Amino acid sequence: MTLYTRFAAHIDAALDALIANGTLPGGLDRRNVTVEPPRDATHGDLATNAAMVLAKPAGAKPRVLAEALAGELEKLPEVSRVDVAGPGFINMVLTDDSWRDELAAIHAGGDDYGRSTSGQGVTVNIEYVSANPTGPMHMGHCRGAVVGDALASLLEFAGSTVIREYYVNDAGGQVDVLARSVHLRYREALGEDVTIPEGLYPGDYLVPVGQALAAEFGDRYRDAPEPEWLEPFRTRAVAEMLVLIKDDLALLGIHHDLFSSEAELQAAGKPEAAEADLRARDLVYDGVLEAPKGETPDDWEPVVLPLFRSTAFGDDQDRPIRKSNGQWTYFGADLAYHYQKAQSADQLIDIWGADHAGTVKRIVAAVAALTGGKTRFDVKLIQMVRLLRGGEPVKMSKRAGNFVTLADVVREVGKDVVRFTMLTRRADAQMDFDFAKVVEASKDNPVFYVQYAHARIASLHRRAAEAGITGGEADLSRLDTDELALVKLAAQFPRTIETAAATREPHRIAFYLYDLAAAFHAAWNVGNDHPDRRFLIADDAEATRARLFLASGIGQIVRNGLRVMGVEAVTEMN
């Protein structure tokens, strides 16, 4: 039990006492009662809105109720003062011993400190990356990959069961283009001089695929008509691209549980099953779309198509699930895919690029229809990343064709730098990734600043050992109010985890770790001017042990947070 959950229980008990003495009626809904840090730290350590939330349904005045509740909370040994502010907010100041106890709880919790049960019993499917299987991963995919993977780890840390899924778009025209591109590389491997025409994939990464096909088939398909080689070349090319993609993702420490094929989905008749289900509920009907804006009657030929009633769920028009030739629209296939996912998960999350914003409303409507509104479904839109080097745009890669590969970036600056940096802004805010800035050793670089805090703590322990200060129980009474301010911030980690999980925002962990690191560095720097405030005092082993215990607790929080982000907590900085 963390500090915040413990005080939530204290407030519940205090409310029960007020019910018992007749101050409050029973049966009040307490779900909106919160315990959190006050917005202004000078007001106290914890605040609750209990009186403000419960006064109206209880038929009481908020301030009168707040004063009665404050009287109960003042009885707690952990509380040194309770104040009623404004119309009825309650602020509490805790004793120093309560913060010393929380520091001990951080040590006792270890790697599990901050782990939550808020998501217990819930299975969440997170689909992320899902890049077309037409080449290696590029930096356009990187941010969504990191956000999705960190979100998966965050939800697991918050107690959920998570399915990490990659949707392989292997049924569209882009994989036919891939097969044609590979066929040219196959002919090249057989000795022909080839030119890659506009519209095909020019990257050199297809050369080995063409060579492998040449070794396997010889010249069997060199002059064969396209219908003879398109399907086997497509299948082989997609398989090879998935190997490339998985290798690239592994460089970022990303591994999916499930790769779902669009082609297999369609071959199994899943779109037809979804359509039949929706028709049975009158959510799909045969109709005619309105002419596109700007089209004249002479330019527009109305066609009867199967339409999904997405307007019933907030969309601005109903959407076709098949084309006039009977093939599935992208939306129709996507609808069937989500129908399949919803069979094995309580909640669905899609991580999409911001260029897909226009399709969010319709797919949200489809999932609501397919699941009867019972499945929570979130779409997280990821804004683009602009690559810079010293403020100048980065040139494209000739080997890749027309983009910068993820593998090249990771090999240059490292997995941890890439992952942490991608989480230093909200996912829906655009980001600059400057190769010079992300490896800069300064407080303006969050990656460095957080890693340096952990490395500094590890170095502190090494230097204490060299000074002969090892072992022995820490006397936490040696930690004063100023030093315990670090524990107050550390104690917010479990609450940060739960909030980040509830809002599906893993960047909150990066923001929190930066604030914690900054507070630790500030406490460390006090010792530069005041030697008695240093963490290591060679001739005062007791003070040093207490401060080592404090630093270790901060280090534990940093490690736990970085682990959720998929970043290693280093013990030395080069």
N, C-alpha and C positions, 0 to 999 in steps of 0.2 A: 504494500500500500504506500503510495507516494504522499507527499505533503498535501497536495491539492485534493486527492481523494479522501485523505484522512479528515481534512477540514470540511469537506462536503458532508461527511458522516457526522461531524460535530454539529454542523448547522441543522442537519436532519434531527439529531437528538434534541437540540435546543428548541426546534419547532414542535417536536413531540411534547416537550415540557410545557410549552405555552398552550398546547391543546389540552394537556392534563389539568392545568390550572384555570382553564376557561377563557384565556386571553384570545385564543384562536379556535375557530370551529374545525372539526375534523373533515377529512375528505378533500382537502385542497390539492390542486394539481401543482406539484413542485418541479415539473420537468424543466421549466425555464429559470430556475434558481441557479445562479452561477457562483463560483469562487474563482477569483482571478487577481493578478496584481493590480493595484490602483493605477490609473493612467499617469498620475503624478506620484513618483516614488516618495516624495516628502509626506504624503498622506498616510503611509503605512506600508505594511508588507502584503496584506491580503485584503480584498474587498468582496462584499457580497451584495447582491441586489435583492435579497430575499424579501425585505419589507416592501420594496417598490413593486415587486411582482405579485405578492400575496395580499396586499392591503385591500385592493378593490374587491376581489372575490370574497374576502373575509369581512367586508363591510367596515374596515378600520381605516384610520388615518395613517399614511405611510410613516410619518415621523414618530407617532405614538407607538406603532408596532415596532419600528426600528429600535426605539429606546428599550422596549421590553425584551427584544431579542438580544440587544447589546448586554443587558443585565445577565442573561444566561451565558453568553459567550465569555464574559469577564470572569466566570468561575473556572474556566479552563486553565490548568497550570502552564500551558504553552503560551498563553496570551498575557502580555504585560499591560496592554491598553486597548480599549475599544472606543472609537469615536463615531458619532452619528453626524453625517455631513449633509448639507442641503436639505432636500425634502425627505430623505430617508435612506441614503446610502450608508453602509456600515463599513468602516475601515478598522483593521486590526493590526496592531504592532505585536510581533512575536518576541519571545525571550531569546537571548543569545543561545541558551541551551537548546532551544528547539532547532536552531540552525546547526548546532553541533551534532545533534541527533540525525539531522538530514544528511550531513556529510558522512556520518557513519553508515547511513542507509545507502548512500551512493556506493561506498566501498563494498557493503554486503551484497548489493545488487550486481555489482561487477558488469559483465557484458550484457546482462539482462536489465540493467537499470534503464527505465524509460519504456521498456516493453509493455504493451497495453493489451487488454482483452476487449477493447471496444469493438473490434471486428470479428470477435470469436463467433464461429458458427456460420460465417458468411463466406461463400466462394465467389471470387472476383476474377473475371476473364479480362486481361489487359492485352489488347492487340496493338502492337507498335512496330515501327519500321515499315514492314510490308512494302518495301520498294519493289518496283517491277524487276523481275529476274533477268535483266538484260545486260548486267555488267557489275563491276565491283562497287562497293559502297562509296559514295562521295559525301562531301561535307554538308550537302543539302539534306542528307539523311541523319546526320550525326546528332543533332539536337533532339529530335524526336526519339531517337534510339536511347539516349541518355535519360531523358525525362521519363520515358516509359519504363526503363529498367529501374531507375531510382524509385519511381512510384510503386512498382511491384514490390521492391524491398521494403519500402515504407509501410505498405499495407500489410505485408507479412509481419513486420515488427509490431504492428497495431493489432495483430491477432487473426487476420483473415487468411484463408487458403487462397493462393493466387495461381492462376494459369497464365503463363506467358505465351502468347500466340503470335505467329507471323502468318499473314494471309498471302499466299503466293498467287499473284495475278498472272496465271499461265494459260488463260483462255482467250485473251484479247489479241488484237491485231499486232501489238508490239512484239509478241513472241514469234509471230510469223516473220516480222522484220528481222528479228534476231536470227532465225533460221536461215534467211536469205543472206545475211551478213556472214554467218558461219560457212555457208556453202561457198562463198567467194574465197574465204580463208582456206577451205578444203581444196579448192582448185589451185590456190596459190601454193599449197603444200605439195601439190602434184607437179609443180614446175611452171605453172602459168604466171604471167605478169598480170596482175589485176589492179584495177582502180576502184576504190570504194565510192560509189555514186552518192549524191545527196540523198538523204532520207534513210540510209543504212547506218549501222553503227561502225565508226571508223577505228575504234580503239585497238591497240596492239594486244590487249588482253584476250582477244579472240583467236590470235595466231595459234597458241597451243591446242585449242579446241579443234581447229581445222587440221592441225598435224595429227592429232589423235584419230580423227575420223578418216584421214587418208591412210594411216597405218592399219586401221580396222577394215575399211571397205575397198582399199585400192582405188582404181579409177571407175568403179561400178556406177557411181552417181555423177561423174564429171559432166557428161552430156545428156543425162537423163532428164526428162521433163519434170517440172517442179512437183506435180502431184505425187511422183514416186518417192522423192526424197524429203518433202517438206515435213511430214509428220515425224519420221525418225530423227531428222536433224533438229527439229524443234525440241523433241523430248530430251535428246542428248545435250543440247545447248543449255536448256533450262537447268538440267541436273548439274552441269558444270558451273553455271553461274551461281547456283545455290551453294556449291562448295566454296566459291570465292566469297560470297556474302557471309557465310558462317565463319570463315576464317577472319574476315575483316571485323565482324562483330566480336569475335573472341579476343581481338586485340584491345577492345574496350571492356573486356570482362563480361560480355553479354551472351547469354545462352538461352534460347527459347525452349519451352517445354513441348511446343506443338507447331508444326508447319502444316497449314491447311491449304490444299490445292483447289483453286477455283475450277480447274478443268475436271477434277475428280468430283467436286460438288455437283457440277452440272451433269456429269455422267451418271451420278447416283440418283438423278431426278429430284434433287432437293428444291430447285426453284418451282417445279411443278407441284410439289407437295405444299410449299408455302402458298402458292397461288390458290390451290384447292381449298386450303384452310381459310384463306381470306375471302374467297368467293362464298363459302358456306356462311360466313358472317356478314355478307353484303359489304365487305370492305374493298373488294375488287369488282369492277363492272366494266362492260364494254361501252366505250364512249368515244367522242371526238374532241380533241384538244382545240382550244381557241387558236386562231392564226397568230403567229408571232408578231410582235409590234413592228410596224413598218411594212408588213407584207400586204399586198393588194390581193383581192379575190382571184385575179388572173395568175398570181404567183403561188397561190396556196391551194393545195388539193387536200381537202379533209379526208382523213383515214380513220376507220374505226379501230381502236386499240384497246387492250386491257389496261384499265387505269386503276391505280390505288387511290382510295379516298383520303389523301393526306390533308386535305382542307379540314377534315373533321378533327384533326389533331394540331391545327395551328399553321399549316403550310398555306402558301398563297394560291396554290392551284393543285389539282390532282395530277399524279405523275404516272406516265406509262411504264409498265414493267416488261413489255416486249416491243420490238421494232415492227415496222410494217412487213418485214420479211420473216417474222416469226422468231428471230433471234432475241435473246434476252438483252434488255438494256443494262447498262452498268448498274443502275438502281435496282433493277429486278434481280440481278445476280447478288448484289450486296444485301438485298432484303432476305434472300434465301440463306446467305451466309450467317447473318445475325440470327435468323430463326434457328439455325443449327447451334450457334454458340449459346443461345438462351436455354437450350435443353440441359446444359451441364453447369450453369453458373447462376448465382442469385443476382449478380450485378455485372454490367458490362462497361468497359472503358475503351474508347478508341483514341489513339494518338494520331492526329492528322496534321498535315501541313496547312498553313493558313489559306493556301489557294483552294482548299476544299470547303471554305466557309459557306458557300452557296448551297451545299448539299446537306448541311447539318440538320436543318429543320425537317427535311423529308425523311431522313433515316431515323431521326428521333421519333417522328410520327409513326414510322413503320414498326419500330421496336415496341412502342406503346401499344400499337394494335395487336402485334403478334403475341405479346405477353399479358395482355389485359391490364397494362399499366403496373404490373407487379414487379417488373425487373427495373431496377435503377440503371439508367444508361447515361453516361457522360461522354461527351466528345471534347477532348482537349486540343485546341488549335495551337500549332507551334509556328512562331514567326521565323523568318529567314535569318541566317547568320551571314554577315559580311566578313570575308577574310581579308585581313590587312597585314602588311609587313612594314612596321615603322610608319604607319599611317597611309601607306600606298596600297591600292588593291593588288591582290596576289594574282599572278598570271596562271592561266589554265595549264593542265597537264597534257602533254602530247601523247603520252602512253595511254592515258585514259580516254582520250578523244577530245573532250571539251569540258572537263571538270577536274577539280582537285580531289584526289582520293582521300578517304578517311585514313587508310593505312599510312599514307605519307605523312599526314598531320600527326598521327599518334606516334609514329617512329621519331618524329622531330622533337616533339615537346613532352611526350609521355602520356600514358593512359590517365593518370590521376589529374594532370593539369587539364586535359580535355574534359573529363567528366565533371570536375568541380566547376570549371568555367561555364559549362553549359547550364549550370544550375544557379548562376549568380544573378540571373534576371528572371522575372516572371516569364513563363513560356509564351505568353501572348504579346510580349514586347520584343521589338527587334534588337539584335545583338551584333556588336562588332567583336570579332576574334582577331586580335592583333598578336602575331607571333612574338613580337618583342615585348609586349606588355604582359602576356600571360606567364612569362618566365622571369619577370622583373622581381628583384628582391626588395620589396617595399610594402608598406602597410596599405598602399593603394591597390595591391594585388591580393585579393582575398585568398587565393590558393596558397600563396606563400605565407600569408599572415597566420592562417589557421595551422598549416603544417609546422611553421616555426614555433608556434605555441607548444605543440606536442613535443617537438624535438628539444625545445628548451627545458621542458619538464624532465624528459629522459636524461638530458645532460646534467640537470640538477641532481638527480639521483646518483649518477656516476661520480660527480664531484663530492657529494656527501660521503659516498663509500670511500673515496680516496682520503677524505678527512677523518676517516675512522668512525663516522656516525652511521651505524647500521643497527638494525634490530631495535628491540625495546618498544614498549607501548607508547603511543602518542598521547600526551596530556592535552586534550583539546581545549581545556580552560585557558591555555596560553594563547589561543586565538581570540583577538579582540573584535569589537563590532566592525571596524573597518575591514579587517581580513574576512570576516564572515559575510560581507557584502558579496564576495565571489560565490559563496554557497547559495545565496538568494537567487542569483542568476542561474547557477547550475541546476537548482531545484525546478526551474521552469522547463527543463528538457522533456520530461514526460508529457507535460501539457502541450508543448510544441509538437511533439509526435502526434498526439491525438488530433490537434487542430489541423496539422498538415495532412493527415490521413483523411479527415472528414471533408476537407476542402479540395482534396486531390492536388495538392501544391507542394511538391518536394523541395522547391526552392526555399521554402520557409526554413528548412534545416540548414541550408547554406547561410542564410541571413543570421540565424541564431548562433551558429558556430563562429561567425565573424565577430558578433557582439561579445561572445564569451571570450574569444581569443584576445580581443581588444581590452577587455576588462582585466584579463590575466597579465597582459603585457604592461598595462598601466600600473598594476600592483607591483609588478617586478621593478619597473622603472623608479618607483618611489625609493627603493633601496639605493639608487645611484646618489641621491642627495642625503639620505638618512640611513647610514649603515646599520642601525638597530632594526630597520624594517626589511632587511634582506632576508631572502628565503633560506640562505645558508649562512649561519654564524658559527664559525669553527669552535669558539669557546663557549657556546651555549647550545649544548646538544638537545636539551628539552624543547627550546623554542624551535630549533631546526627540525626536530621530529614532527612537531605539530604542523609546521609549515610544509614539510614534505608530504604529510598526510593530506593537507589541503590541496597541494599541487597535484598529487596523485588522483584525487577526486575529480579535479578539472580535466586532467588527462584522460580519465575514464570516460567522461562525457564526450570529449572530442573524439575519442576512438569510436564510441558507440554511434555518434552522429555521422562520422565519416564512413563507417561500415554501411549504414543505411544508404549513403550516397554512392557506395561502390568504390570508395577511395581509401588507399592505404594510409595509415597513420605512421609517418616516418619517425625514426628516433635520432636521425642525424641529417643535417642539411649541408650540402656541398657548397 
